[in-house]
Amino acid sequence: MSAGRVTGELRDTLAEAGLRGSFLVRDLSTGEEIGIDPDDEFAIASLVKLPLALAVLTRVSDGLIDGAALIDVNPGQVAGGSHGLSRFRHPARIAVEDLLYLSVAVSDNTSADALFDLVPPAEVDAALREAGITGITVRHRMRELTDTPAQRLGARDVYLAHSLAIGSGTAGGGHAVRQLDTSHANTASARAFTDLLEVLWTDRVPAPVPAPVAERVRSLLGENLIRHRLAPDFASDASRWSSKTGTMLNLRHEVGVVEHDDGSAFAVAALTESRVPAAVQPTAEAVMGQVARALHDHLRDR
């Protein structure tokens, strides 16, 4: 089956599930790729924790930050978080490298903002440019994401928040919800994240990221505890799935690399938005994995 026919059928699959998305799968050995609207720009939610980790670890490698330094973190600094320090009730003192684990593997917003205190958004954005990555823009901290209509309206009226998210965008990327406005939010495309994953997983010469930094970022992605989205379609006894997810209102994202026992490796990026006004959408999660896996299989088998 041709690539055009595959992507056409998968667009229909996404539409039937109430989704549109930016997908890209790239063979990290050959550079061959297949995607669906891979250059479309989305607000990226917690995916920003991946470039944040890169920036922090680069400064640790350069000796500008001590990875063992203890950081005091007070509860309540980031409201609305559901993981890690965001659920703590008492002050904590945690090392920088442990904050990285909580930020990436547990997707803890409070830990991420403690790291943003060390490396502000503008410096994270600059670190991406230094690594040769364009197409990812970092503008704000995680606390910006915790004052959406979902938090203001509460669980009983969450469908209203999602209805607002679905119906208030413009063709140019503007949005009544500022966290979804691509001129205000942290943003990227599937292609941009695939480029970043390629930098982290391959030996470019000259290497834009120090090898120990790339290795540690890969390790953090491999420790990701959020495994309900693409992991069921990519993790197995014969493959390793390393990834980061991002979720906000009607956005559901995941980017990662699948490494097979035969030595092949594929970068996978899936950024989606839903037209279904509901917070819990297991069908959307399953379809994201189905589409990403179908793109991977077409690329691997041709």
Stockholm file with secondary structure:
# STOCKHOLM 1.0

chainA/1-302         MSAGRVTGELRDTLAEAGLRGSFLVRDLSTGEEIGIDPDDEFAIASLVKLPLALAVLTRVSDGLIDGAALIDVNPGQVAGGSHGLSRFRHPARIAVEDLLYLSVAVSDNTSADALFDLVPPAEVDAALREAGITGITVRHRMRELTDTPAQRLGARDVYLAHSLAIGSGTAGGGHAVRQLDTSHANTASARAFTDLLEVLWTDRVPAPVPAPVAERVRSLLGENLIRHRLAPDFASDASRWSSKTGTMLNLRHEVGVVEHDDGSAFAVAALTESRVPAAVQPTAEAVMGQVARALHDHLRDR
#=GR chainA/1-302 SS CCHHHHHHHHHHHHHHTTEEEEEEEEETTTCCEEEESTTCCEECGGGGHHHHHHHHHHHHHTTSSCTTCEEEECTTSSTTCCSGGGGCSSCEEEEHHHHHHHHHHSCCHHHHHHHHHHSCHHHHHHHHHHTTCCSCBCCCCGGGGGSSHHHHHCGGGHHHHHHHHHHSBCTTSCBSSGGGCTTTSCEECHHHHHHHHHHHHSCCSSCSSCHHHHHHHHHHHHTCCCCSSSHHHHCBTTEEEEEEEEEETTEEEEEEEEEETTSCEEEEEEEEEECSCCSCCHHHHHHHHHHHHHHHHHHHHC
#=GC SS_cons         CCHHHHHHHHHHHHHHTTEEEEEEEEETTTCCEEEESTTCCEECGGGGHHHHHHHHHHHHHTTSSCTTCEEEECTTSSTTCCSGGGGCSSCEEEEHHHHHHHHHHSCCHHHHHHHHHHSCHHHHHHHHHHTTCCSCBCCCCGGGGGSSHHHHHCGGGHHHHHHHHHHSBCTTSCBSSGGGCTTTSCEECHHHHHHHHHHHHSCCSSCSSCHHHHHHHHHHHHTCCCCSSSHHHHCBTTEEEEEEEEEETTEEEEEEEEEETTSCEEEEEEEEEECSCCSCCHHHHHHHHHHHHHHHHHHHHC
//
